[in-house]
Each structure stands twice: as structure tokens, then as C-alpha cells.
């Protein structure tokens, strides 16, 4: 045992064994179960559940809403977080306080965040009260009207940006801290103004952090659920909402599993894309 | 090309005074080395000249123009950073051409200038590579090439050789000297390495605790240190210092009487470089403690009236530990300092002509 523990070849594997067992029991086994559920019936292998899913009238809206939300929310979050991170790192005093304030939404669950924005936007909510009090509107407006899909979409975008930009911010602030300040100083000495320094030096050097933030935020964006459920209910179907609906309302876990596989496939595709697109090519052997 | 005029520049970081009213003028085309230990303020002074740091007081002029309110990019300077700061996401070509591209120079012109400086530094074959594919020495050449490419009025270098291994440092030092002599650019070069300073500088400005204690050509700094600190800091092994007591017109040092010592000032301290000592019939008599052969010479450490005293002597002299050795200063090489202020006093014998001033 003593020899086994001191062996440099065996020890690393022994050390990752507990974590591996944990992952196998609570991640890999359920994952295999979901795959089996999605692709099998009593007669064996089948794509029938995927057909059922695709034939449902809500599937296409759910797919396009989810992709649409991700494509709108993530770029806004990355841009906002870049601006905020640049501001935070430039602060000489009170940097930590500002950072904590910026990251408060991180401490709030997505369901609670949805409720906060619902309280703001509903017919008798804060926004209506303020606008009415200021005399801007004659009476309460229904901002979350189920007939106004675009309005619901915008409400969800705003709530998601408020809720989850901070995680991007935290990653980018950490990333900015890793860039030696000499690069910025060298660019300054050699004639680059603030904007050029940002786009020619800071942004490219921030690539590893941007990659992490993009992958993390995009995957989470495909799992958008609670905020949508609170603000739009069934009027803005999304993939995760449909998964929930098939699993618990319609009690068909086969189709729910098929939805889960679709979400996984999209997330995987985007992750691979970001890994490829933002890959560091400068360390490969010179031609 | 331009001269630099630094007047009464002071810098405070909170309660810490990093620079005290520094004055320094650098002539057009001159190579000045700021030499000092870490914390002496040399890098702070360089960064103030570059505009990367603002002075708390005082003014900096480059080419007769006040630059205190100008950002670095409007000062006509170029800089080589200690860690090189070669942009990792750009090729060597784009790095060298960065300053030129910022000036919106036509591509053909950039190409011509990049190739010229790359040739000067022997890195033409690396132009397509990225920083991550270069060795430390190659990265250093890229940083120098990038600075020379913009043909700056003033070139600032912050310990550019300190991250290289000893052999490469020697090689780059000689090469740098050649390249910079050719370009005749006004240069300020920061280092803590006195050998580097001596070999490169037209003039060395020795810095200590936020002040320039002496600014003079290398031989003068070496032979006529302005203060006891400079004598101890420059030279390896450092200058020997011994307490002296006045006796009439002269002074007695470790039992040996010097007939005339500087009349001015209070208490005296005596200084002599280890290589300015030779065996003699009369002089400092001490017991040899350690003999270290150094190839061409031998370093002898002896105990002289309770003080450690070092001498660099010829190899052919047979010296053994435990023996008593009598050494005398070579004519004109003894130095006297004010024991309290550390300031240099006139030499005991007729002063040698100041060389290279």
C-alpha cells in the first residue's frame, strides 16, 4: 500500500478516483439513462420520440426562440461585460466595492430574478406606477401581453442581461488582471490611442477568458427556463420549458429525453465552434 | 534625435518619496546609463521620461520641448521593456512594424523599414513567427528592433538584458553597443549591473535612494567616486574603506601615516580600490586570511586592524593564509571621504587628469 501510494504512476489516478466515481454515479449514469430513454421503445431502437417532438407545433417556436434569445442575449452580455470590466480595472479606488455591486444579481436565483422583473413590468408593477405617476401614460399598460411575442422576448432579454452579465464580468475582470500591463504600455509608447489599444492589444490578449465566458454563457443561454416561465409563461416557448412540460405536464419522459438530447447537441456544437474559432494558433510550429 | 533636460523631478508614491529633485541633462546622441540598486528610483525616473508615470514635481524636456503634459505616444520616444512586451498575438513582423503602422505609414514603407532593422539585429528569418516560438534572446532582439524601427528621438531601455542568461547577456551587450553606436540615438538605459553600465555608457548616472549621486563617464565614476556610496557600489570587489585619524598635516590609517591629507572637513575616511594595492616595504601590514585565485589575478583578503581588507594582486606573488603581508597604495590612487557625509575630498597626491570628460 505504501509503495502503491508513493508510486508516481499510480498516485494521480488514485487521487482523482473519488471525483471520477462521483461523476460516474451522478452524471454519467443519468446521462446514459436519458440517451436510452430518448432512443428506445419497447421494441428497441427508435427515432419515434424525436418524430413526436418535431411534429409538435411548439417545437419550432421553442427552437427558434431559444436560439434567438441566445444570439441576442450573449453578444449584449459580452459587450456590456467588456465595457464594465474595462471600467472596473481602471478604477484606482473602490474597485472591489463596484465589482461587488455589479455582481449582486449573481447571488439571485433565476426564478427570483424572473419574479423581480415580473414585479417591475406587470400591469400593476413599479414601471407602470412610475410612468403613471409622472403622467407619461394615461393608465396601466399591459407590458407583458401574451399577444405581443416581441414584447415578451424583449422583457426576457432585459431580465437575462440583468441576471447573468455579472458572471461574464467576473471572468473578464480576472482575465484582464492576467494581462501584463507592459503590453498596454508598449502599445501606448508606440503610438496607439485608447481605442486602438483596446481593439489591437487588450481584446486579442483576452481571448482565453472570452472563450470561457462565451462557452459558459452560451450553454446557460440554451438552458434558459425560469425567467421565461415567470415573464411569459407558455406564450414564449423555449426548449427547456418544453422539456419540463413533456416530463411533468404530459408525463412523457421519452419525448422529454429527446428534448434534452437536442439541447445537449446544440450546446456541444457551439462549444466545439468556440473552441475552434478562438483557438490559439500562435504557438503552433512556424511554417 | 534630441537632447533631454530633466529639472528638479520628484516623485512621491503616497508617503514614500521615490525621487528627490533629480537634475539630469543628456546630450543629443549620448548614451546615459541610470545605474542603481533596486529601489533607487532609476526605473521610476525612466518611466517619468517615457510618460508612463507623472512626476510630482519638476519638468522633463525632450528636444527643447516640455513633454510633461504629453502622452507617451506624442513624446517621440521608443522603449524596450524589461520583459520585452513583444505582443504574443502578432508575428515578429507586425511587432516590429507596430509603431510604424500606428503612424499610418504606407505598407511598402513599413516593409522596407522592418526589413532594415530586422537585418541589423539578425532576425530576418524570424519575421513570420510568433513570440511564443522565440527564445528569450530572440524576443529581446525583436523588442530592440521594434524600438529602432520608429527611429525615435529618444530610446529608453529598462533593464533589457536582465532576463537573459550570462553568456547571452555578454553577447547581446556587445551587439547592442554596436547597433546603438550606429544609430546614434539619444539613449537612457536602466540597469543594476555595473559591468553593463561601464561597457555601454558614455556617461553613468549612479542613483541611490531617489537621488543621482554622480553622473560622469565610466572611468571617472570608477577612479573618482563622488561619494563613499559610489566607491562601494562600483567595482568588484568593492573599494576598501578604513577609518582615518588626523595627525598634523596628514592622517594615520591602520597604523600607516599619510603625510598630507585633505585639510578641509571634519573626520576622515580612507578609501582604496583592491586593484590599486601593491606589495611594499612600508604600508598596511595585515594577516592574510583567504587567497582566491581568479585566473589572471588573485584576490587576497586580509585582516587589517580588525577590518576586512581586500587586494587584487599579481598571480606570481606567492601568498599563503596566515602570513603577514605589507601593501601600499599605488601613487595617486588613495581616496579620502568625509566620514560623516560620505562626500569625496581632494586626493592626497596630485590628481590624475580626468579622462573622457
Interface residues (C-beta under 8 A of the other chain):
Chain A: X180 X182 X183 X185 X186 X187 X188 X189 X190 X191 X192 X193 X196 X201 X204 X205 X207 X282 X283 X285 X286 X287
Chain B: X50 X52 X71 X72 X73 X77 X78 X79 X81 X82 X83 X85 X87 X88 X89 X98 X99 X102 X103 X128 X129 X130 X131 X132 X133 X146 X150
